[in-house]
């Protein structure tokens, strides 16, 4: 058996393993989280009723339900199947895991959408999670109260105001640099601006759905505006299953 054949066999086994254990671990994580929430609601004597729980669920689902559909579609082309399981189990995808995957893929010269890019994303997510856990233990668990006590209130207020925009801005720039697709980038910027500054102002009721509407609109417009004769020759690596 050649090394290439052995490599493909190993990747096929990897795909099979992640397709089995990915849903299992996500399902177990969901059950643990649900059990903790139900215990907090009904096992601690807070007096929360079932109707109140369903009402709260309906409000949250109406606001964020569509994001649960849009986010996997948006992240999958960059992360791939196995890294998607990791990302949704860990959380903080947009502001931590996705930037880590994009930076790693860019530094290693791999375009998202290949098997190698998927493995790179998975390794980057593991590294990001390890660093996050260590930093939480040190800077939050041991030094959190002390650090907050010595920081000026004005600095904390400024950080709260701009940190989220800075993180998402960095993610956007990294995505543009790694994808290297000027046509799609221009379409995304124009369509998002139209949705945020046009559609939302005309229909304020859609404010909570601005991100979802923008993502779906960009996907549709980019699909119809793509080059029909464009052939992806940027990499010779085999595509990942499902890509």
QUIQUI-V899157 format. One record per backbone hydrogen bond with DSSP energy under -0.5 kcal/mol. CO is the residue of the C=O (numbers start at 0). NH is the residue of the N-H. Records with the same first field share a line. If there is no record, write none. Layout:
CO = NH / NH
This chain:
1 = 5
2 = 6
3 = 7
4 = 8
5 = 9
6 = 10
7 = 11
8 = 12
9 = 13
10 = 14
11 = 15
12 = 16
13 = 17
14 = 18
15 = 19
16 = 19 / 20
17 = 21
19 = 23
20 = 24
21 = 25
22 = 26
23 = 27
24 = 28
25 = 29
26 = 30
27 = 31
28 = 32
29 = 33
30 = 34
31 = 35
32 = 36
33 = 37
34 = 38
35 = 39
36 = 40
37 = 41
38 = 42
40 = 47
48 = 52
49 = 53
50 = 54
51 = 55
52 = 56
53 = 57
54 = 58
55 = 59
56 = 60
57 = 61
58 = 62
59 = 63
60 = 64
63 = 67
64 = 67 / 68
65 = 68 / 69
66 = 70
68 = 72
69 = 73
70 = 74
71 = 75
72 = 76
74 = 77 / 78
75 = 79
78 = 82
79 = 83
80 = 84
81 = 85
82 = 86
83 = 87
84 = 88
85 = 89
86 = 90
91 = 95 / 96
92 = 95 / 97
95 = 99
96 = 100
97 = 101
98 = 102
99 = 103
100 = 104
101 = 105
102 = 106
103 = 107
104 = 109
105 = 108
110 = 113
112 = 239
113 = 117
114 = 118
115 = 119
116 = 120
117 = 121
118 = 122
119 = 123
120 = 124
121 = 125
122 = 126
123 = 127
124 = 128
125 = 129
126 = 130
127 = 131
128 = 132
129 = 133
130 = 134
131 = 135
132 = 136
133 = 137
134 = 138 / 139
135 = 139 / 140
136 = 141
137 = 142
139 = 143
142 = 146
143 = 147
144 = 148
145 = 149
146 = 150
151 = 154 / 155
152 = 156
153 = 157
154 = 158
155 = 159
156 = 160
157 = 161
158 = 162
161 = 165
162 = 166
163 = 167
164 = 168
165 = 169
166 = 170
167 = 171
168 = 172
169 = 173
170 = 174
171 = 175
172 = 176
173 = 177
174 = 178
175 = 179
180 = 184
181 = 185
182 = 186
183 = 187
184 = 188
185 = 189
186 = 190
187 = 191
188 = 192
189 = 193
190 = 194
191 = 195
192 = 196
193 = 197 / 198
194 = 199
197 = 201
198 = 202
202 = 205
203 = 206
205 = 208
206 = 209
208 = 212
209 = 213
210 = 214
211 = 215
212 = 216
213 = 217
214 = 218
215 = 219
216 = 220
217 = 221
218 = 222
219 = 223
220 = 224
221 = 225
222 = 225
225 = 227
226 = 229
230 = 232
237 = 114
239 = 242
